[in-house]
Amino acid sequence: MRLDDWKQSRNIEDRRGSSRGGGSFGGGGRKIGLGTVVIALAAWYFLGVNPLTILGGSDILSSVTGGSATSSSGYSTSGTTGQEMTDAEGVFISKVLKTTETVWERIYAQNGWGQYPQPKLVLYTGATRSACGVGQAQMGPFYCPADEKIYIDLSFFRDTGRRLGVNGDFAQGYVIAHEVGHHVQQRLGLLDQYQRAKQANPRQANQISVVSELQADCFAGLWAYELVKAGNVIESGDIEEAMEAAEAVGDDRIQKSQQGYAVPDSFTHGSSAQRVAWFTRGMKSGNIHQCDPSRS
């Protein structure tokens, strides 16, 4: 990605260095074993809405409908906001976030939705408190609807993400654009709709989760479409990086790598083919209405 001409976002909250790593997941001193963490990560596949409900760290529904987050000693809850990043990783993340802000401001304007409500992106080290509970680096990037913030420990891109197949700067941009896609879903009331659908049809909860995740992939595709159209950001191989990342985190690919076979009924994010298809759908159409699952 060529981002030299882009300004940094003012919506970065830098908590790096102020968080405490280690410890255990959950509140009240309750420890959760590594096996549970692995199960939670397997159910989440690193690109979803906050997985803390799987780990018992919070009740995300309570938070969204009026519950408040509580502070926990030892975990960072605030950091520097609105200042420009000076380190290479921070500058890159800040500029990528700025590209998403520009893209969604344009889409909101095109659809007459008023001003795009920009999310905050929190950079942290090890562990940090969110309105959805304590987030830890092992979880990877996540979006918390309760405080409308994206949380990223950058060690993910250096370690776990690379092992999963998130290679290259544009692949990292895809991850951020996907999480921003969840924020757009939140602001448009779509996450609430999906949650109500799950409550009404608990046996179809996995399928509804897949729909939500594929839509976020399509939204990430809209971001890619706008950057391609801009003509001065995308470099050779960038789109392929995003495609490979989307394919690498398909439920079938992850399950086969972990247990040797896939169980489609347990999918929560979609197969590799589906994730690539919905990212491509947004990228080729540039039309948010093509990201409506009822059109599939």
Secondary structure, DSSP 8 states (H G I E B T S, - for coil): ---TT----S-EEE-TTSS---S-SSSTT----HHHHHHHHHHHTTSSB-THHHHTS--HHHHHTT------TTSB---EESS---SHHHHHHHHHHHHHHHHHHHHHHHTT--S----EEEE-SSEEEETTEEEEGGG-SEEETTTTEEEE-THHHHTHHHHHT--SHHHHHHHHHHHHHHHHHHHTTHHHHHHHHHHH-GGGHHHHHHHHHHHHHHHHHHHHHHHHHHSSS--TTHHHHHHHHHHHT-HHHHHHHHHSS--GGG-SS--HHHHHHHHHHHHHH--GGGG-GGG-
